Amino acid sequence: MSLIIYGIILRVYRLGICVASLFNKKARLWIQGRKNLIIQIKKEIGTDEKIIWVHCASLGEFEQGRPVIEALRKNMPSCKILLTFFSPSGYEIRKNYSGADYIFYLPLDTGKNAREFLQAVKPTAAIFVKYEFWYHYLEELKKNNIPAYLVSGIFRKRQWFFRWYGAFFRNVLRSFNFLFVQNQESARLLKSIGILQCSVAGDTRFDRVYDIAMNAKPNVVVEKFAGRKKVIVAGSTWKQDEELLIKYINDSEKKVRWIIAPHEIHKENILRIRKEIEKSSVTYSALTENPDIRAEVLIIDNVGMLSSLYRHGNIAYVGGGFGKGIHNILEPATFGMPVVFGPNYKKFREACELVEKGGAIPVNNYSDLKMILDKLILETEAHRKAGDISKEYIKNNLGSTQLIVDKLLNN
């Protein structure tokens, strides 16, 4: 009965996507990316290749899986890497990622699709990142004796697996040969329902952001813009974040430089931000054409460079905390920066831990923001202490990738 309901839910979901594709670009890409997909996969993948399949829901999961992909590539050069995505948000941005040999959307989880996909790919192992639990794919992997692993998994008591009605979902978890989880609580929850093939390996994102920091090269354009001033980098901001930040920029007399990398970079949003800022501002594209433009606020109007921009900052503000949840705080933390964000952060383990330690500071309103930024700008010791805590926190959480890869290589 549960499997029938599962199938109905997936078909209703697909129908909803089809309807949404008439007016929504993301939904349209979801549909278009799966047209004749199995045929395309069969054409591109060689029959005698040794393949490791890595699946990520979207871009965030890809960033967690990326260190594992690159470590496997280094340790198993004879293997090909197949990378799949469920969401256009991941596929469209990373479809040209050089670390994988093949990159596709994942066909919808039906019995027929799972059988045909695995017959075409014939992977030697499958790795799912963080949250993906597709019944038919995992069942088909088990039937074919292909080991399946979960990496950077994180579990919470309120999830279906741990409810009285969660037997179907618990059986899905039992299809994994091994689950690498981020924390002790996740391991405890899994063991409470009889899932013993698990261990705490931590979060691979720490390894990823540390690698970014170690390899980040200075941006000459940004260096010239910053000069010798303190720099506040506001990354992945939404309108609610920008309203507070712009008020602070307009009201403050502090001699700092601002770099704002909005989550939405379409022309109208960039124009809105510039219009509301009363101080001199310039877009990154304009500054690259003329590095001599003088401005106090630099607005990033492209994607893909935020993580390296933190290299040039002294204080970070990470957006999303006044909406669904904060974006990546590990990127600025690894550069030894105090991190500030809005109140919606408690479902993010790293944010809660960094707040508790003192490397990150949440704000609930403009008054909080003003007080914290004033303190971090003016009080050298407060700034140094929070930054040191952030950097140390990252270093203390490195090594997850190596633990996972060692286990995979020895199986």
C-alpha positions as CSV (number, residue, x, y, z in Angstrom):
1,M,0.0,0.0,0.0
2,S,2.8,2.4,0.9
3,L,4.5,1.8,-2.4
4,I,1.3,2.5,-4.3
5,I,0.9,5.8,-2.4
6,Y,4.6,6.6,-3.2
7,G,4.0,6.0,-6.9
8,I,0.9,8.2,-6.9
9,I,2.7,11.0,-5.1
10,L,5.5,10.9,-7.7
11,R,3.0,11.0,-10.6
12,V,1.1,13.9,-9.1
13,Y,4.4,15.6,-8.6
14,R,5.3,15.1,-12.2
15,L,1.9,16.4,-13.4
16,G,2.4,19.5,-11.2
17,I,5.8,20.1,-12.8
18,C,4.3,19.7,-16.3
19,V,1.6,22.3,-15.5
20,A,4.1,24.6,-13.9
21,S,6.4,24.3,-16.9
22,L,3.9,26.4,-18.9
23,F,4.9,29.5,-17.0
24,N,7.9,28.6,-14.9
25,K,11.4,28.4,-16.4
26,K,12.8,26.1,-13.7
27,A,10.0,23.6,-14.1
28,R,10.4,23.8,-17.9
29,L,14.1,22.9,-17.6
30,W,13.1,20.0,-15.3
31,I,10.9,18.5,-18.0
32,Q,13.1,19.3,-21.0
33,G,16.2,17.9,-19.3
34,R,14.5,14.5,-19.0
35,K,13.3,14.1,-22.5
36,N,14.8,10.9,-24.1
37,L,17.2,10.9,-21.2
38,I,17.7,7.1,-21.0
39,I,18.4,7.0,-24.7
40,Q,21.0,9.8,-24.4
41,I,22.7,8.0,-21.4
42,K,22.9,4.8,-23.4
43,K,24.6,6.7,-26.3
44,E,27.1,8.5,-24.2
45,I,28.3,5.9,-21.7
46,G,30.6,3.1,-22.8
47,T,29.6,-0.5,-22.0
48,D,33.0,-1.5,-20.7
49,E,33.6,1.5,-18.4
50,K,34.0,1.2,-14.7
51,I,31.7,3.9,-13.3
52,I,31.0,5.4,-9.9
53,W,27.6,7.1,-9.8
54,V,27.2,10.2,-7.5
55,H,23.8,11.7,-7.1
56,C,23.0,15.2,-5.7
57,A,19.6,16.9,-5.3
58,S,20.9,20.3,-6.2
59,L,23.8,22.8,-6.0
60,G,24.2,22.7,-2.2
61,E,24.4,18.9,-2.1
62,F,26.9,19.0,-5.0
63,E,29.2,21.2,-2.9
64,Q,29.1,18.6,-0.2
65,G,29.7,15.8,-2.6
66,R,32.4,17.6,-4.6
67,P,35.3,16.8,-2.2
68,V,34.4,13.1,-2.3
69,I,34.2,13.2,-6.1
70,E,37.6,14.8,-6.5
71,A,39.2,12.5,-3.9
72,L,37.8,9.4,-5.7
73,R,39.1,10.8,-9.0
74,K,42.5,11.2,-7.5
75,N,42.6,7.7,-5.9
76,M,40.8,5.8,-8.6
77,P,41.9,7.4,-11.9
78,S,40.7,4.4,-13.9
79,C,37.1,5.0,-12.9
80,K,34.7,7.3,-14.6
81,I,32.5,9.6,-12.5
82,L,28.8,9.9,-13.4
83,L,27.1,12.8,-11.7
84,T,23.3,13.2,-11.6
85,F,21.1,16.0,-10.4
86,F,17.4,16.1,-9.5
87,S,17.0,19.9,-9.7
88,P,17.8,22.3,-12.5
89,S,19.4,24.6,-9.9
90,G,22.2,22.1,-9.7
91,Y,22.4,20.7,-13.2
92,E,22.2,24.0,-15.1
93,I,25.0,25.5,-13.1
94,R,27.3,22.5,-12.9
95,K,26.6,20.7,-16.2
96,N,30.1,21.5,-17.4
97,Y,31.9,20.6,-14.2
98,S,35.2,19.1,-15.2
99,G,35.5,16.7,-12.2
100,A,32.8,14.4,-13.7
101,D,32.9,12.4,-16.9
102,Y,29.2,12.3,-17.4
103,I,26.5,14.7,-16.0
104,F,22.8,14.2,-16.4
105,Y,19.5,14.8,-14.7
106,L,18.2,11.8,-12.8
107,P,15.1,10.2,-14.4
108,L,12.1,10.3,-12.1
109,D,12.1,7.4,-9.5
110,T,9.9,4.8,-11.1
111,G,10.6,1.1,-11.3
112,K,11.0,1.2,-15.1
113,N,13.3,4.2,-15.0
114,A,15.5,2.8,-12.3
115,R,15.9,-0.5,-14.1
116,E,16.7,1.1,-17.4
117,F,19.1,3.7,-15.9
118,L,21.1,1.1,-14.0
119,Q,21.2,-1.2,-17.0
120,A,22.6,1.6,-19.1
121,V,25.1,2.8,-16.5
122,K,26.1,-0.4,-14.7
123,P,27.8,1.5,-11.8
124,T,30.3,-0.3,-9.5
125,A,29.0,1.9,-6.6
126,A,26.4,4.6,-6.0
127,I,26.9,7.6,-3.7
128,F,23.9,9.7,-2.6
129,V,24.6,13.1,-1.0
130,K,22.8,14.2,2.2
131,Y,19.1,13.9,1.6
132,E,18.3,11.8,-1.5
133,F,16.3,8.6,-0.7
134,W,14.8,7.3,-3.9
135,Y,13.0,3.9,-3.3
136,H,13.2,2.3,-6.7
137,Y,16.8,3.3,-7.4
138,L,17.9,1.9,-4.0
139,E,15.9,-1.3,-4.4
140,E,17.4,-1.8,-7.9
141,L,20.9,-1.2,-6.6
142,K,20.3,-3.8,-3.9
143,K,18.9,-6.4,-6.3
144,N,22.0,-6.0,-8.5
145,N,24.4,-6.1,-5.6
146,I,25.7,-2.6,-6.3
147,P,26.8,-1.0,-3.0
148,A,25.0,2.3,-2.1
149,Y,26.4,4.9,0.2
150,L,25.0,8.1,1.8
151,V,27.5,10.8,2.5
152,S,27.1,13.9,4.7
153,G,23.7,12.6,5.9
154,I,22.0,14.5,8.6
155,F,18.8,13.3,10.4
156,R,16.4,14.9,12.8
157,K,13.8,13.3,15.1
158,R,10.8,14.9,13.4
159,Q,11.6,13.2,10.0
160,W,9.3,10.4,8.8
161,F,11.9,7.7,9.3
162,F,11.5,8.1,13.1
163,R,7.6,8.3,13.2
164,W,5.3,5.4,14.0
165,Y,4.1,5.5,10.4
166,G,7.6,5.6,8.9
167,A,8.1,1.9,8.2
168,F,8.3,2.4,4.4
169,F,10.9,5.1,4.7
170,R,12.9,3.1,7.2
171,N,13.1,0.3,4.7
172,V,14.5,2.7,2.2
173,L,17.3,3.5,4.5
174,R,18.1,-0.2,5.0
175,S,18.9,-0.4,1.3
176,F,22.1,1.6,1.9
177,N,25.3,-0.5,2.5
178,F,26.6,2.3,4.7
179,L,25.6,5.8,5.8
180,F,28.2,8.5,6.7
181,V,26.5,11.1,8.9
182,Q,27.4,14.5,10.1
183,N,26.9,14.2,13.8
184,Q,26.3,11.9,16.8
185,E,22.6,12.7,17.0
186,S,22.1,11.4,13.4
187,A,23.9,8.2,14.2
188,R,21.9,7.8,17.4
189,L,18.6,8.2,15.6
190,L,19.6,5.7,12.9
191,K,20.6,3.1,15.5
192,S,17.4,3.6,17.4
193,I,15.5,2.2,14.3
194,G,18.0,-0.6,13.7
195,I,20.2,1.1,11.1
196,L,23.6,0.0,12.4
197,Q,25.7,0.4,9.2
198,C,26.5,4.0,9.9
199,S,29.3,6.2,11.4
200,V,30.0,9.8,12.1
201,A,32.3,11.2,9.5
202,G,31.4,14.9,9.7
203,D,30.5,17.4,7.0
204,T,32.5,17.3,3.7
205,R,31.8,21.0,3.2
206,F,34.5,21.9,5.7
207,D,37.1,20.3,3.5
208,R,35.6,22.0,0.4
209,V,35.7,25.5,1.9
210,Y,39.1,25.0,3.3
211,D,40.4,24.0,-0.1
212,I,38.8,27.1,-1.6
213,A,40.5,29.3,0.9
214,M,43.9,27.7,0.4
215,N,43.7,28.1,-3.3
216,A,41.9,31.5,-3.5
217,K,43.9,34.0,-5.6
218,P,43.7,37.7,-5.0
219,N,41.3,39.6,-7.3
220,V,43.3,42.7,-8.5
221,V,40.1,44.6,-9.3
222,V,38.6,44.0,-5.8
223,E,41.9,44.8,-4.1
224,K,42.1,48.2,-5.8
225,F,38.5,48.9,-4.9
226,A,39.1,48.0,-1.2
227,G,42.3,50.0,-0.8
228,R,43.4,50.0,2.8
229,K,39.8,50.2,4.2
230,K,38.0,47.5,6.2
231,V,35.7,45.5,3.9
232,I,32.3,44.1,4.8
233,V,31.2,41.3,2.4
234,A,27.5,40.7,2.2
235,G,26.9,37.4,0.4
236,S,23.8,35.8,-1.1
237,T,21.5,38.6,0.2
238,W,17.8,38.8,-0.3
239,K,15.6,41.9,-0.2
240,Q,15.0,41.6,3.6
241,D,18.7,41.5,4.2
242,E,19.4,44.3,1.8
243,E,16.9,46.6,3.4
244,L,18.7,46.5,6.7
245,L,22.2,46.6,5.2
246,I,21.3,49.6,2.9
247,K,19.9,51.5,5.9
248,Y,23.2,50.9,7.8
249,I,25.3,51.9,4.7
250,N,23.3,55.1,4.3
251,D,23.3,56.0,8.0
252,S,26.8,55.0,9.0
253,E,29.8,57.3,8.8
254,K,32.2,54.5,9.2
255,K,35.0,54.5,6.6
256,V,34.5,51.0,5.2
257,R,34.1,49.5,1.8
258,W,31.1,47.2,1.0
259,I,30.9,44.3,-1.3
260,I,27.3,43.1,-1.9
261,A,26.7,39.8,-3.8
262,P,22.9,39.6,-4.0
263,H,21.2,36.2,-4.5
264,E,19.2,37.6,-7.4
265,I,21.4,39.3,-10.0
266,H,18.9,40.2,-12.6
267,K,19.1,43.8,-13.9
268,E,16.0,45.1,-12.1
269,N,17.3,43.9,-8.7
270,I,20.8,45.4,-9.2
271,L,19.2,48.7,-10.3
272,R,16.9,48.7,-7.2
273,I,19.9,48.1,-4.8
274,R,21.9,50.9,-6.5
275,K,19.0,53.3,-6.4
276,E,18.4,52.7,-2.7
277,I,22.0,53.1,-1.7
278,E,22.8,56.8,-1.2
279,K,26.6,56.4,-1.3
280,S,28.6,55.9,-4.4
281,S,28.3,52.4,-5.9
282,V,29.5,50.4,-8.9
283,T,28.9,47.0,-10.4
284,Y,31.6,44.5,-10.7
285,S,31.2,44.3,-14.5
286,A,31.6,48.1,-14.8
287,L,34.6,48.1,-12.4
288,T,36.4,45.4,-14.5
289,E,36.1,47.7,-17.6
290,N,37.3,50.7,-15.7
291,P,39.2,49.8,-12.4
292,D,39.7,53.6,-11.7
293,I,36.1,54.1,-10.8
294,R,35.9,55.4,-7.2
295,A,33.0,54.0,-5.1
296,E,32.2,52.9,-1.6
297,V,29.9,50.0,-2.5
298,L,30.7,47.2,-5.0
299,I,27.8,45.2,-6.3
300,I,28.5,41.8,-7.7
301,D,26.4,41.2,-10.9
302,N,27.6,37.7,-11.7
303,V,27.6,34.2,-10.2
304,G,30.4,32.0,-9.0
305,M,32.9,34.3,-7.4
306,L,31.4,34.9,-3.9
307,S,33.5,32.2,-2.2
308,S,36.7,33.8,-3.3
309,L,35.5,37.3,-2.6
310,Y,35.5,36.6,1.1
311,R,39.3,36.5,0.9
312,H,39.2,40.3,0.6
313,G,36.8,40.9,3.6
314,N,37.1,41.6,7.3
315,I,33.5,41.0,8.3
316,A,30.9,38.8,6.6
317,Y,27.1,39.2,6.4
318,V,25.4,36.0,5.0
319,G,22.0,36.4,3.6
320,G,18.8,34.3,3.9
321,G,18.3,34.5,7.6
322,F,15.2,36.7,7.3
323,G,13.7,34.2,4.9
324,K,13.8,30.4,4.5
325,G,17.3,30.1,6.0
326,I,20.8,31.3,5.8
327,H,23.2,30.5,3.0
328,N,26.7,29.1,3.3
329,I,28.5,30.5,6.4
330,L,31.5,28.2,6.2
331,E,33.0,30.1,3.2
332,P,33.6,33.3,5.1
333,A,34.4,31.5,8.4
334,T,37.3,29.7,6.8
335,F,38.9,33.0,6.0
336,G,38.8,33.8,9.7
337,M,36.0,36.4,9.5
338,P,33.3,37.1,12.1
339,V,30.0,36.1,10.5
340,V,26.7,38.0,10.9
341,F,23.3,36.7,9.7
342,G,19.5,36.9,10.3
343,P,17.4,35.0,12.9
344,N,16.4,31.9,10.8
345,Y,19.6,29.8,11.3
346,K,18.7,27.2,13.9
347,K,18.2,24.3,11.4
348,F,21.9,24.7,10.4
349,R,24.2,22.8,12.7
350,E,27.3,24.8,11.8
351,A,25.5,28.1,12.4
352,C,24.3,27.0,15.8
353,E,27.7,25.7,16.8
354,L,29.5,28.9,15.6
355,V,27.0,31.1,17.4
356,E,27.5,29.2,20.6
357,K,31.3,29.5,20.3
358,G,31.2,33.2,19.4
359,G,32.4,33.2,15.8
360,A,29.0,34.1,14.4
361,I,26.4,36.6,15.6
362,P,22.7,36.5,14.7
363,V,20.7,39.7,14.4
364,N,16.9,40.1,14.6
365,N,16.4,43.6,13.4
366,Y,18.2,46.8,12.4
367,S,19.1,47.8,15.9
368,D,20.9,44.5,16.4
369,L,22.7,44.8,13.1
370,K,23.9,48.4,13.9
371,M,25.2,47.4,17.3
372,I,27.1,44.3,16.0
373,L,28.6,46.0,13.0
374,D,29.6,49.1,15.0
375,K,31.3,46.8,17.5
376,L,33.1,44.7,14.9
377,I,34.3,47.7,13.0
378,L,35.5,49.8,16.0
379,E,36.7,47.2,18.5
380,T,39.8,45.5,17.2
381,E,39.9,42.8,19.9
382,A,36.2,41.8,19.5
383,H,36.8,41.5,15.7
384,R,40.0,39.5,16.2
385,K,38.5,37.1,18.7
386,A,35.4,36.3,16.6
387,G,37.5,35.8,13.5
388,D,39.9,33.5,15.3
389,I,37.0,31.4,16.6
390,S,35.6,31.0,13.0
391,K,39.0,29.9,11.6
392,E,39.6,27.4,14.4
393,Y,36.1,26.0,14.0
394,I,36.8,25.2,10.4
395,K,40.1,23.6,11.1
396,N,38.7,21.4,13.9
397,N,36.1,19.9,11.5
398,L,38.4,18.9,8.6
399,G,39.0,15.4,7.5
400,S,35.5,14.1,6.7
401,T,36.4,13.4,3.0
402,Q,39.4,11.3,3.9
403,L,37.3,9.2,6.3
404,I,34.7,8.5,3.7
405,V,37.1,7.8,0.8
406,D,39.2,5.4,3.0
407,K,36.1,3.4,3.7
408,L,35.0,3.4,0.1
409,L,38.4,2.3,-1.2
410,N,38.6,-0.5,1.4
411,N,35.1,-2.0,0.6
